[in-house]
Amino acid sequence: MAKIFCVANQKGGVGKTTTTVNLAAGLAKVGQRVLMIDLDPQGNATMGSGVDKRKLELTIYDVLLESASVAEARTTSAKLIEGGCGYDILGANRELAGAEVELVEVERREKRLKQALAVVDAEYDFVLIDCPPSLSMLTLNGLCCAHGVIVPMQCEYFALEGLTDLVNTIKQVKANLNDDLQIIGLLRVMFDPRITLQQQVSDQLKAHFGDKVFNTVIPRNVRLAEAPSYGVPGVVFDPNSKGAQAFVTFAQEMVDRIKAM
């Protein structure tokens, strides 16, 4: 049975998409079967996985509106296969923004993604969902089908403020829509150990959340930032960079953590 995880944070610009695509590539590299779902109408995770969102005939939009199945809409990028990190992609483009409006009148609208994924559950070890930075109907669909949430966050003061909002949102969804939902872990990203404030916030996180903070830390890394312009995750773009190696380490930590659950 696939383990389904949302990569979510209500604060924008914290590296959700970078985390999703690089974790997907890292998990594939350590031998896991992975499906990456782009739930953001911007389609950045789709493009960052080597798939041109403008040329997609079927997307997550069609799956949510039940005009296509996951098996029909998924694709795999040749660039990922060449890089030894092949994973399946359920892509998104601007059409997805319309799904918000079209789902308003539909019954069990927040469970559409859960129903669709149940059909392909046995085909994957991990399903990773890149959520938009807001509590929309799209994010709600992700949270309703997930076993847990991975929270990427920068070690800055405002990130702590946003984390409080996210924790409250997860509690509400858990109480009303999805008993399984929990925070799997907090991932410190874009980390620079030379900055005192980042060290202090990191220490606060560990003191407050304990083992919910992943051991792996993703450093601030130019090669990770450059990779999307080449249409591949950093793990494929420059496997020897510190950022790529950190994500492969994180992928193995995820596998180990899930086994222990």
C-alpha positions in Angstrom: 0.0 0.0 0.0 1.3 3.4 -1.0 2.1 6.0 1.7 0.6 9.3 0.7 2.3 12.5 1.9 1.4 16.2 1.3 4.2 18.6 1.1 2.5 21.7 2.6 3.1 25.0 4.2 0.7 28.0 4.1 3.6 30.3 3.8 4.8 30.9 0.2 8.4 30.7 -1.0 9.6 28.1 1.5 10.7 25.5 -1.0 7.6 23.2 -1.2 8.0 22.4 -4.9 11.8 22.0 -4.6 11.3 19.6 -1.7 8.6 17.6 -3.6 10.5 17.0 -6.8 13.8 16.4 -5.2 12.3 14.0 -2.6 10.5 12.2 -5.4 13.8 11.9 -7.3 15.7 10.9 -4.2 13.1 8.2 -3.3 13.3 6.8 -6.9 17.1 6.8 -6.6 16.9 4.6 -3.5 14.6 2.1 -5.2 11.1 3.3 -4.3 8.1 3.4 -6.7 6.9 7.1 -6.7 4.0 9.1 -8.0 4.4 12.9 -7.8 1.1 14.9 -7.9 1.2 18.6 -8.8 -1.8 20.2 -7.1 -0.7 23.8 -7.8 -2.2 25.5 -10.9 1.2 27.2 -11.5 2.5 23.7 -12.5 6.0 24.3 -11.2 6.5 20.8 -10.0 5.4 19.5 -13.4 7.9 21.6 -15.2 10.6 20.9 -12.6 10.1 17.2 -13.3 10.8 17.6 -17.0 7.2 17.7 -18.3 6.0 20.6 -20.4 2.7 21.6 -18.8 1.5 23.3 -21.9 1.6 20.1 -23.9 -0.3 17.9 -21.4 -3.5 16.4 -22.8 -4.6 15.1 -19.4 -3.8 16.5 -16.0 -4.9 16.3 -12.3 -7.7 18.6 -13.3 -9.3 15.8 -15.4 -8.8 13.3 -12.6 -10.5 15.6 -10.0 -13.4 16.1 -12.4 -13.5 12.3 -13.1 -13.1 12.7 -16.8 -9.8 10.6 -16.6 -8.2 8.1 -14.3 -4.8 8.5 -12.7 -3.5 5.7 -15.0 -4.6 7.7 -18.0 -3.4 11.1 -16.9 0.1 10.2 -15.4 3.3 10.5 -17.4 7.0 10.0 -16.9 9.8 12.3 -18.1 12.6 10.9 -20.3 15.0 13.2 -18.5 14.3 11.5 -15.2 14.7 8.0 -16.6 18.0 9.0 -18.2 19.1 10.5 -14.8 18.3 7.2 -13.0 15.5 8.8 -11.0 12.3 7.9 -12.9 9.0 8.6 -11.2 5.5 9.0 -12.4 4.0 12.5 -12.6 0.4 13.6 -12.4 0.9 17.1 -13.9 -1.0 20.4 -13.6 -1.4 23.6 -15.6 -3.6 26.7 -15.4 -6.7 24.7 -16.1 -6.5 23.5 -12.5 -7.5 26.9 -11.2 -11.0 26.3 -12.7 -11.4 23.1 -10.6 -12.0 25.2 -7.5 -15.2 26.6 -9.0 -16.3 23.5 -10.7 -16.0 21.4 -7.6 -18.2 23.7 -5.4 -21.5 22.0 -6.3 -20.1 18.5 -6.3 -20.9 15.9 -3.5 -17.9 14.7 -1.5 -15.7 17.2 -3.5 -12.9 17.0 -0.9 -12.6 13.2 -1.4 -12.1 13.2 -5.2 -8.4 12.7 -5.1 -8.6 10.0 -2.5 -11.1 8.0 -4.6 -8.9 8.3 -7.7 -5.7 7.2 -5.9 -7.3 4.1 -4.4 -7.3 2.5 -7.9 -3.5 2.7 -8.3 -2.6 2.3 -4.6 -0.7 -1.0 -5.1 1.5 0.4 -7.8 3.5 2.8 -5.6 5.5 2.9 -2.4 5.1 6.7 -2.1 2.8 9.3 -3.4 4.0 12.9 -2.9 1.6 15.8 -3.3 2.8 19.4 -4.0 0.1 21.6 -2.4 -0.5 25.3 -3.2 0.3 27.8 -0.4 -3.3 28.2 0.7 -6.1 26.2 2.3 -8.1 25.8 -0.9 -10.3 23.0 -2.2 -7.2 21.6 -3.9 -5.1 21.5 -0.7 -8.1 20.0 1.1 -8.2 17.2 -1.5 -4.6 16.5 -0.8 -4.9 16.5 3.0 -8.0 14.3 2.9 -6.2 11.5 1.2 -2.8 11.8 2.9 -1.3 9.7 5.7 0.8 12.7 6.8 2.2 16.1 6.0 5.9 16.9 5.4 6.5 20.6 6.3 9.5 22.3 4.6 10.4 25.4 6.4 13.1 28.0 6.6 14.6 28.7 10.0 13.3 32.3 10.2 10.9 34.0 12.6 8.0 34.4 10.2 8.2 30.7 9.3 7.4 29.9 13.0 4.2 32.1 12.7 3.1 30.2 9.6 3.8 26.9 11.2 1.2 27.6 14.0 -1.5 28.2 11.3 -0.6 25.0 9.5 -0.7 22.9 12.7 -4.2 24.3 13.4 -5.3 23.5 9.9 -4.1 19.9 10.2 -5.9 19.5 13.5 -9.2 20.7 11.9 -8.8 18.3 8.9 -7.9 15.4 11.2 -10.9 16.0 13.4 -13.5 16.4 10.6 -12.2 14.7 7.5 -9.2 12.4 7.8 -8.4 10.5 11.1 -5.0 9.4 9.7 -3.6 12.8 9.1 -0.6 13.9 11.1 2.6 15.8 10.8 5.3 13.3 9.7 8.1 15.8 10.1 9.5 19.3 9.7 12.3 19.6 7.1 14.7 22.5 7.5 15.5 23.9 4.1 17.7 26.6 2.6 19.7 26.4 5.8 22.8 28.4 6.3 24.6 27.5 9.6 26.6 30.7 9.5 23.5 32.7 10.3 22.9 32.9 14.1 19.1 33.4 13.8 18.7 30.2 11.7 20.6 28.2 14.3 18.4 29.7 17.1 15.2 28.9 15.2 16.4 25.4 14.4 17.1 24.8 18.1 13.6 26.1 19.0 12.1 23.7 16.5 13.9 20.7 18.0 13.0 21.8 21.5 9.3 22.1 20.7 8.8 19.3 18.2 11.5 16.8 19.2 11.7 13.8 16.8 9.2 15.4 14.5 12.1 17.4 13.1 13.9 15.4 10.5 17.6 14.8 11.1 18.5 15.8 7.5 19.0 19.5 6.9 18.8 20.8 3.3 21.5 23.5 2.8 21.1 26.6 0.8 22.5 25.5 -2.6 22.9 27.2 -5.9 22.7 24.0 -7.9 19.2 23.2 -6.5 18.1 26.7 -7.5 19.4 26.3 -11.0 17.9 22.9 -11.7 14.3 24.0 -12.5 15.5 26.1 -15.4 16.8 22.8 -16.9 13.6 21.0 -16.3 15.0 18.4 -13.8 15.2 18.0 -10.0 18.6 19.0 -8.5 19.2 15.3 -7.6 19.4 14.7 -11.4 20.9 18.0 -12.5 24.0 17.7 -10.3 24.0 14.5 -8.2 27.3 15.5 -6.5 26.1 18.9 -5.2 25.5 19.2 -1.5 21.9 19.9 -2.0 21.3 16.8 -4.1 23.2 14.6 -1.7 21.1 16.0 1.2 17.9 15.1 -0.6 19.0 11.6 -1.2 19.9 11.3 2.5 16.5 12.7 3.3 14.8 10.2 1.0 16.5 7.3 2.9 15.5 8.9 6.2 11.9 9.0 5.0 12.0 5.3 4.0 13.5 4.4 7.4 10.9 6.5 9.3 8.0 4.9 7.5 9.3 1.4 8.2 9.5 2.3 11.9 5.9 3.7 12.0 
